[in-house]
């Protein structure tokens, strides 16, 4: 085997590939049944080309095109990756139909499926026997292309495992002496690739988003005080820290992937599910048809996608729905504090008029958003003179926030009467002049 000329190694390789493929007679009936399952047929010229002898140039070209570490034949590709090339077509088969086709293929070609190395995972509630039909039953997670699928709660379990991996990776980089810019580069080049692949498959739970944000900023500042606000760190490098909005980025990836399947009519079975659940939302982009069915109550996964798209400040265009970079650039450009579906410029011009008193502005915001605005956010947008609560004790305390709602003791009292206005107050503040609103508020107080 170690001869200098390599003749022994060459003889072993030739013997291996000579015995790898062999010709044997098949049953004509089984062969005809197998060929009936093939829908695509070769043209006459292609059939003659396939029947012709293989030339030396074709062999040389095939060998030179192989990658390093790969063998001829099937090119060393894994069976899982070969299945993934046909997208999700295998998900729409029935176990009995698959077994019938595999048995037919085995009878026609002499190949057999290794039942000992094949497993079945039962998802959801099954009333029938779950013996596996000859396959071994998978009790734990079934790993497919780096993602484990469980009988239930696959998204939560996968994101919990990925969160632990993020903690481990950040712990390794924390022990290194890096500048703030270097730590941002680690977040963009090391942390984001760990999350992108999983974000295409499962939506991110809210608890995982908070944990990721907490881990990222703790890593950036080394567990110390955050000297720069997070909103400034999220801004581009030209005016901020260049830190990616990881929760927003993951939501955009998942929403655009699902939307692209529907809008671009992807040639696999997921298109029909996306059309069934998303046709009602994308009716401004795709004409509805009563011939095909659609759902008015989406499933939990599609409900999250529709909720995210509805929270955008303006309707999503076709380009943004299919290109995650365009949608992320628009949503990450500024913090959205306006009602969903209403242009920001219209809301700011009506609510933050220069001639309106501060009390009337707060009243307008309460009618527009259903709550009082956080004074710090208004100050950041240049619509308030100070980020401090004007009605706080000593005028030096910030407003305590809960989901963007003012909870200061000074603001709860003067505006408690505003909840009695109802529809009349809402109509008055949106459609009438500032003087009428101010006079109405003075009478009520």
C-alpha positions in Angstrom: 0.0 0.0 0.0 3.0 2.3 0.6 4.8 1.6 -2.6 6.4 4.7 -4.1 4.7 4.3 -7.4 1.3 3.8 -5.7 0.4 0.8 -7.8 -1.2 -1.1 -4.9 -3.4 1.8 -3.9 -4.5 2.2 -7.5 -5.4 -1.4 -7.8 -7.5 -1.2 -4.6 -9.3 1.8 -5.9 -10.0 0.2 -9.3 -11.3 -2.9 -7.7 -13.6 -0.9 -5.4 -15.2 1.1 -8.2 -15.4 -1.9 -10.5 -17.5 -3.8 -8.0 -19.5 -0.7 -6.8 -21.9 -0.8 -9.8 -22.9 -4.0 -11.5 -25.5 -5.0 -14.0 -28.2 -7.6 -13.2 -31.4 -8.6 -14.8 -34.7 -7.2 -13.3 -38.2 -8.4 -13.4 -39.9 -6.8 -16.5 -43.2 -6.3 -14.6 -41.6 -4.6 -11.7 -39.5 -2.5 -14.1 -42.6 -1.4 -15.9 -44.4 -0.5 -12.7 -41.4 1.6 -11.6 -41.2 3.5 -14.9 -44.9 4.3 -14.7 -44.2 6.4 -11.5 -41.7 8.6 -13.5 -43.5 11.6 -14.8 -40.6 13.3 -16.7 -39.4 11.6 -19.8 -36.3 12.1 -21.8 -36.3 13.3 -25.3 -35.1 11.1 -28.1 -31.8 13.0 -28.4 -31.2 12.9 -24.7 -32.0 9.1 -24.6 -29.4 8.5 -27.4 -26.9 10.5 -25.5 -27.5 8.5 -22.4 -27.1 5.2 -24.2 -23.9 6.2 -25.9 -20.5 5.2 -24.5 -18.8 7.5 -22.0 -15.8 9.2 -23.6 -12.5 9.8 -22.0 -13.0 13.6 -22.1 -16.3 13.3 -20.1 -14.5 11.2 -17.5 -11.7 13.7 -17.2 -14.1 16.6 -17.0 -16.1 14.9 -14.3 -13.1 14.1 -12.2 -11.7 17.6 -12.5 -15.0 19.1 -11.4 -15.1 17.1 -8.2 -14.3 19.0 -5.0 -11.5 18.0 -2.7 -12.4 15.2 -0.3 -15.3 14.0 -2.4 -15.7 10.6 -4.1 -17.2 9.8 -7.5 -20.7 8.5 -7.9 -23.0 10.4 -5.5 -20.2 12.9 -4.7 -20.3 11.9 -1.0 -23.5 14.0 -0.3 -25.5 13.1 2.8 -29.0 11.7 2.4 -30.5 14.6 4.5 -29.0 17.2 2.2 -30.2 15.3 -0.9 -33.7 15.3 0.5 -33.5 19.0 1.3 -32.8 19.8 -2.4 -36.4 19.1 -3.2 -37.6 21.5 -0.6 -40.7 20.3 1.4 -42.1 17.8 -1.1 -41.5 14.8 1.2 -43.6 16.4 4.0 -46.8 16.0 2.0 -46.5 12.2 1.6 -48.1 9.6 3.7 -46.0 6.9 5.4 -47.8 4.1 3.7 -47.3 5.7 0.2 -43.6 6.2 1.0 -43.2 2.6 2.1 -44.9 1.4 -1.1 -42.6 3.4 -3.3 -39.5 2.4 -1.4 -40.5 -1.3 -1.7 -41.2 -0.9 -5.4 -37.8 0.8 -5.9 -36.1 -1.9 -3.9 -37.8 -4.6 -6.0 -36.9 -2.9 -9.3 -33.3 -2.0 -8.5 -32.2 -4.4 -5.8 -31.7 -1.5 -3.3 -33.1 -1.6 0.2 -33.7 1.0 2.8 -31.8 0.5 6.0 -34.6 0.3 8.6 -32.1 0.1 11.5 -30.7 3.6 10.6 -34.1 5.2 9.7 -36.4 6.7 12.4 -39.9 8.2 12.5 -41.0 11.2 14.6 -44.7 11.5 15.5 -45.7 15.1 15.9 -49.0 16.2 17.4 -51.8 13.9 18.7 -52.0 10.4 17.2 -54.9 8.0 18.0 -53.6 5.1 16.0 -50.8 2.8 16.7 -47.4 4.5 16.8 -45.2 1.4 16.3 -43.3 3.0 13.5 -44.2 0.7 10.6 -40.9 -1.0 10.6 -38.9 2.1 11.4 -37.5 2.9 14.8 -39.5 5.5 16.7 -37.6 8.7 17.6 -38.3 9.6 21.2 -36.1 12.7 21.3 -35.5 15.4 18.8 -34.9 14.5 15.1 -32.1 16.6 13.7 -32.5 17.8 10.2 -29.9 20.2 8.7 -28.8 21.4 12.1 -32.3 22.0 13.6 -34.0 19.6 15.9 -37.7 18.9 15.5 -39.6 17.7 18.6 -43.1 16.3 19.1 -44.1 19.7 20.6 -42.6 23.1 21.4 -39.8 22.8 18.8 -39.4 26.6 18.5 -38.9 27.2 22.2 -36.5 24.2 22.6 -34.4 25.2 19.6 -34.2 28.8 20.7 -33.3 27.9 24.2 -30.5 25.7 23.0 -29.3 28.4 20.6 -29.4 31.0 23.5 -27.1 28.7 25.5 -24.7 28.6 22.5 -24.7 32.4 22.3 -23.8 32.6 26.0 -20.9 30.2 25.5 -19.6 32.1 22.4 -19.8 35.5 24.1 -18.2 34.1 27.2 -15.2 33.1 25.1 -14.9 36.6 23.5 -15.5 38.3 26.9 -12.1 37.1 28.2 -10.3 38.9 25.3 -9.2 42.5 25.5 -11.4 44.1 22.8 -12.4 47.7 22.2 -16.0 48.7 21.9 -15.8 48.7 18.1 -14.2 45.2 18.2 -17.0 43.9 20.3 -19.6 45.3 17.8 -17.7 43.4 15.1 -18.0 40.2 17.1 -21.7 40.7 17.5 -22.2 41.2 13.7 -19.8 38.5 12.4 -19.9 35.8 15.1 -23.3 36.2 16.9 -25.6 36.9 14.0 -24.6 33.8 11.9 -25.6 31.6 14.8 -29.2 33.0 14.7 -30.0 33.6 11.0 -30.5 29.9 10.0 -32.9 29.2 12.9 -34.8 32.5 12.3 -35.9 31.3 8.9 -37.5 28.2 10.4 -39.0 29.3 13.8 -40.1 32.7 15.0 -38.3 34.1 18.0 -40.1 34.0 21.3 -40.5 37.3 23.2 -38.5 35.9 26.1 -35.6 35.0 23.9 -35.6 38.5 22.3 -35.2 40.1 25.8 -32.5 37.6 26.7 -30.5 38.2 23.5 -30.7 42.0 23.9 -29.5 41.7 27.5 -26.6 39.4 26.6 -25.5 41.6 23.7 -25.3 44.9 25.7 -23.8 43.2 28.7 -21.1 41.9 26.4 -20.6 45.3 24.7 -20.1 47.1 28.0 -18.4 44.3 29.9 -21.2 44.1 32.4 -20.6 47.7 33.5 -22.8 50.8 33.2 -24.1 51.6 29.7 -22.6 55.1 29.0 -24.4 55.4 25.6 -28.2 54.9 25.1 -29.2 51.8 23.2 -31.0 53.9 20.6 -27.8 55.7 19.8 -25.9 52.4 19.7 -28.4 51.0 17.2 -27.8 53.9 14.8 -25.4 53.4 11.8 -21.7 53.8 12.3 -21.7 57.3 10.8 -23.9 58.5 13.7 -23.9 55.8 16.3 -22.5 52.5 17.3 -23.6 50.3 14.4 -25.1 47.6 16.7 -27.7 45.5 14.8 -31.2 45.3 16.2 -31.1 41.6 16.7 -34.8 41.0 17.7 -36.0 43.2 14.8 -33.6 41.5 12.3 -34.7 38.0 13.3 -38.4 39.0 13.0 -37.8 40.6 9.6 -36.0 37.4 8.3 -38.8 35.1 9.3 -41.6 37.4 8.0 -39.9 38.0 4.7 -39.2 34.4 4.1 -42.8 33.4 4.7 -44.0 36.3 2.5 -41.6 35.5 -0.3 -42.9 32.0 -0.5 -46.4 33.4 -1.1 -45.7 36.4 -3.3 -43.1 34.7 -5.5 -45.2 31.5 -5.9 -42.4 29.2 -4.7 -42.6 25.8 -6.4 -43.1 23.6 -3.3 -45.9 22.7 -0.9 -45.3 25.6 1.5 -46.8 28.0 -1.1 -50.3 26.5 -0.6 -50.1 27.0 3.2 -48.9 30.5 2.8 -51.6 31.3 0.3 -54.3 29.8 2.6 -53.2 31.9 5.6 -51.7 35.1 4.1 -54.0 35.8 1.1 -56.3 38.1 3.2 -53.4 40.3 4.4 -51.7 40.7 1.1 -54.9 41.6 -0.8 -53.4 45.0 -1.6 -50.6 43.3 -3.5 -52.3 40.1 -4.9 -55.8 40.0 -6.3 -58.0 37.7 -4.2 -59.8 34.8 -5.9 -62.9 33.0 -4.5 -61.9 29.9 -6.4 -59.1 29.0 -4.0 -59.7 28.8 -0.2 -58.3 31.2 2.3 -58.4 31.4 6.1 -59.7 34.2 8.3 -58.1 32.8 11.4 -54.5 32.0 10.8 -52.4 29.5 12.6 -50.1 30.6 15.4 -47.0 30.8 13.2 -48.7 32.9 10.5 -50.5 34.9 13.1 -47.1 36.1 14.4 -46.0 37.0 10.9 -49.2 39.0 10.2 -49.0 40.8 13.6 -45.4 41.8 12.8 -46.3 43.2 9.4 -49.3 45.0 10.7 -47.1 46.8 13.3 -45.2 48.5 10.5 -45.9 52.3 10.3 -47.1 52.0 6.7 -48.2 49.1 4.5 -45.4 46.8 3.4 -44.6 46.9 -0.4 -43.9 43.9 -2.5 -40.2 44.8 -2.6 -40.0 45.0 1.2 -42.0 41.9 1.8 -39.6 39.8 -0.4 -36.3 41.6 0.5 -35.5 41.5 4.2 -32.7 44.1 3.8 -35.1 46.7 2.5 -37.6 46.1 5.2 -35.0 46.1 7.9 -33.4 49.3 6.7 -36.8 51.1 6.8 -37.8 49.8 10.3 -34.4 50.3 11.8 -33.9 53.8 10.5 -35.9 55.3 13.4 -38.0 54.4 16.4 -41.7 54.1 15.5 -44.0 55.8 18.0 -47.0 56.4 15.7 -50.1 54.2 15.3 -49.7 51.3 12.9 -51.0 52.1 9.4 -50.9 55.9 9.8 -48.1 57.9 8.1 -45.7 59.3 10.7 -45.7 62.8 9.1 -49.5 63.1 9.3 -49.5 62.2 13.0 -46.7 64.5 14.0 -48.1 67.4 12.2 -51.6 67.1 13.8 -50.5 66.1 17.3 -47.4 68.3 17.8 -48.6 71.6 16.5 -46.5 74.5 17.5 -49.5 76.6 18.5 -51.0 74.1 20.9 -50.4 74.1 24.7 -48.6 71.2 26.2 -51.7 69.9 27.9 -53.6 69.8 24.6 -50.7 67.9 23.0 -50.8 65.3 25.7 -54.5 65.0 25.2 -54.1 64.6 21.5 -51.5 61.8 22.1 -53.8 60.1 24.4 -56.6 60.0 21.9 -54.3 59.0 19.0 -52.3 56.2 20.8 -54.8 55.3 23.5 -52.2 56.3 26.1 -50.0 59.2 27.1 -46.6 59.4 25.4 -43.3 58.9 27.3 -41.7 62.3 27.7 -38.3 61.1 26.9 -39.3 59.8 23.5 -41.0 63.1 22.7 -37.8 65.0 23.7 -35.8 62.7 21.5 -38.0 63.7 18.5 -37.7 67.4 19.3 -41.3 67.7 20.5 -40.7 68.4 24.2 -38.4 70.9 25.9 -37.2 68.4 28.5 -37.1 64.6 28.9 -38.3 65.0 32.5 -41.9 64.7 33.6 -43.4 68.3 33.9 -45.9 67.1 36.5 -43.4 65.0 38.6 -42.5 65.9 42.2 -40.0 68.7 42.1 -40.0 68.6 38.2 -36.8 66.5 38.3 -38.1 62.9 38.1 -38.4 61.0 34.9 -41.7 59.3 34.0 -41.8 55.7 35.0 -42.7 53.7 31.9 -44.6 50.5 31.3 -44.9 49.5 27.7 -44.5 53.1 26.6 -47.1 54.5 29.0 -46.6 57.3 31.4 -47.1 56.1 34.9 -46.0 59.2 36.9 -48.1 60.3 39.8 -48.4 63.9 38.5 -49.8 62.9 35.1 -52.4 60.3 36.2 -54.4 62.9 38.1 -54.9 65.8 35.6 -55.8 63.4 32.8 -58.1 61.1 34.6 -61.1 63.2 33.4 -60.1 62.5 29.8 -61.4 59.0 29.9 -64.9 60.3 30.3 -65.0 61.9 26.8 -65.3 58.7 24.9 -66.0 58.9 21.2 -66.9 62.6 21.4 -63.4 63.4 22.8 -61.7 61.4 20.1 -63.7 63.1 17.3 -63.1 66.5 18.8 -59.4 66.1 19.1 -58.9 64.7 15.6 -61.3 66.8 13.6 -61.7 70.2 15.4 -59.4 73.1 16.1 -57.1 73.6 19.0 -59.1 76.4 20.6 -62.2 74.2 20.8 -60.2 71.4 22.4 -58.6 73.7 24.9 -61.9 75.3 25.8 -63.6 71.9 26.2 -60.8 70.7 28.4 -61.0 73.8 30.6 -64.7 73.3 31.1 -64.3 69.6 32.0 -61.6 70.4 34.5 
